Amino acid sequence: MPNIILYEVPLDEKKSDDFEMLVNNREVSLYRARVSKHPINQIWPGYQRPIDQTEIASFGYFDFEGEVEISITPKVKIETVEILPKEFGIEPTIKGNTIAFNLSKPSQFVVEVNGYHHALHVFANPIPTYKIDRYSGKGNS
């Protein structure tokens, strides 16, 4: 049985309502984040990007080990779905307006519904392990 750790959205953060995401039928809290609205990466030029070059995207994170089933339901009607990077080989199935796939290793990926605008960024992390030296009291992860 997989082990999953979920986190709540802090009180001072805005919750995203563009998607619903479940991991093994447990709701993952989704946040809002301001990102570039243009899919062009560049070296930071030393100033803040103008607000008109940004848009709101969604992101969520959880920790896990084992294999999990992820289901994502966007608030918009699904026309197309891409999960990037393509190298991860995540091939979703679409039933009604829900995207579903299994994940067996930690990954960071983007789910684009109907194009790259207002995407869902997913951070599926390994469960942290900590070792504390009982003599020094110092730890590492």
Phi, psi and omega per residue, in radians:
M1 nan 2.320 -3.124
P2 -1.221 2.634 3.060
N3 -1.813 2.259 -3.074
I4 -2.300 2.354 3.028
I5 -2.064 2.150 3.113
L6 -1.913 2.712 -3.107
Y7 -2.219 2.509 3.114
E8 -1.493 2.666 3.047
V9 -1.244 2.210 3.099
P10 -1.026 2.664 -3.066
L11 -1.005 -0.579 -3.089
D12 -1.551 0.056 3.107
E13 -1.771 2.585 3.103
K14 -1.502 2.291 3.117
K15 -1.434 2.443 3.099
S16 -1.378 2.435 3.043
D17 -2.070 0.318 3.135
D18 -1.447 -0.375 -3.100
F19 -2.484 2.779 2.877
E20 -2.122 2.331 3.138
M21 -2.259 2.322 3.100
L22 -2.104 2.481 2.986
V23 -2.100 2.017 -3.040
N24 0.854 0.823 3.096
N25 1.145 0.306 3.054
R26 -1.934 2.332 -3.052
E27 -1.268 2.300 3.056
V28 -1.689 2.238 3.092
S29 -1.214 2.316 -3.128
L30 -1.997 2.419 -3.117
Y31 -1.855 2.955 3.003
R32 -1.862 2.515 3.093
A33 -2.519 2.546 3.074
R34 -1.582 2.213 -3.102
V35 -2.306 2.960 3.063
S36 -1.127 2.400 3.103
K37 -1.550 -0.049 3.139
H38 -1.964 2.267 -3.070
P39 -1.401 0.868 -3.135
I40 -2.136 2.129 3.088
N41 -1.647 2.466 3.104
Q42 -2.584 2.841 3.058
I43 -1.170 2.394 -3.100
W44 -0.987 2.139 -3.066
P45 -1.435 0.034 3.080
G46 1.656 0.189 3.089
Y47 -2.526 2.807 -3.133
Q48 -1.259 2.369 3.094
R49 -1.092 2.375 3.101
P50 -1.045 2.521 -3.076
I51 -0.999 -0.558 -3.129
D52 -1.268 -0.123 3.064
Q53 -1.772 0.248 -3.141
T54 -2.169 2.941 3.061
E55 -2.671 2.943 3.115
I56 -1.561 2.288 3.036
A57 -2.121 3.067 3.124
S58 -2.052 2.657 3.003
F59 -2.609 2.681 3.095
G60 -2.570 2.756 3.124
Y61 -2.557 2.720 3.089
F62 -2.789 2.840 3.083
D63 -1.962 2.556 3.138
F64 -2.786 2.849 2.921
E65 -2.491 2.584 -3.040
G66 1.687 -2.828 3.116
E67 -1.881 2.357 -3.141
V68 -2.205 2.707 3.044
E69 -1.816 2.229 3.135
I70 -1.934 2.327 3.019
S71 -2.245 2.363 -3.074
I72 -2.240 2.218 3.108
T73 -2.104 1.905 3.089
P74 -1.354 2.780 3.095
K75 -1.373 -0.251 3.098
V76 -1.735 2.759 3.096
K77 -1.203 2.303 -3.118
I78 -1.323 2.145 2.983
E79 -1.849 -0.815 3.112
T80 -2.433 2.698 3.076
V81 -2.412 2.329 2.994
E82 -2.311 2.397 3.051
I83 -2.028 2.111 -3.043
L84 -2.055 2.590 0.037
P85 -1.306 2.568 -3.129
K86 -1.052 -0.494 -3.100
E87 -1.033 -0.400 3.129
F88 -1.248 -0.327 3.097
G89 1.160 0.504 3.120
I90 -1.382 1.966 -3.116
E91 -1.916 1.835 -3.100
P92 -1.433 2.785 2.915
T93 -1.885 2.595 3.138
I94 -2.101 2.131 3.095
K95 -2.187 2.024 -3.068
G96 1.129 -2.078 3.120
N97 -2.036 0.543 -3.132
T98 -2.144 2.341 3.108
I99 -1.724 2.299 -3.128
A100 -2.377 2.532 3.057
F101 -2.880 2.857 3.103
N102 -1.796 2.648 3.123
L103 -2.367 2.281 -3.101
S104 -2.094 -0.053 3.064
K105 -2.494 2.640 3.138
P106 -0.967 2.422 -3.083
S107 -2.735 2.666 2.978
Q108 -2.067 2.179 -3.051
F109 -2.618 2.958 -3.120
V110 -2.129 2.346 3.063
V111 -1.853 2.001 3.137
E112 -1.830 2.093 3.114
V113 -1.906 2.116 3.125
N114 1.060 0.687 3.125
G115 1.902 3.135 -3.000
Y116 -1.471 -0.155 3.140
H117 -1.306 2.486 3.067
H118 0.982 0.813 -3.098
A119 -1.329 2.921 3.051
L120 -1.875 2.117 3.117
H121 -1.739 2.218 -3.067
V122 -2.068 2.277 3.105
F123 -2.036 1.654 -3.135
A124 -1.705 1.724 -2.965
N125 -1.723 2.765 3.011
P126 -1.239 2.712 3.061
I127 -1.225 2.215 -3.105
P128 -1.148 2.495 3.045
T129 -2.101 2.414 -3.113
Y130 -2.170 2.391 3.058
K131 -2.117 2.204 -3.136
I132 -2.012 2.207 3.077
D133 -1.256 2.039 -3.041
R134 -1.187 -0.268 3.126
Y135 -1.580 -0.711 -3.111
S136 -1.648 -0.370 -3.086
G137 1.369 0.018 3.138
K138 -1.506 2.539 -3.119
G139 -2.151 2.909 3.005
N140 -2.545 2.914 3.107
S141 -2.199 nan nan
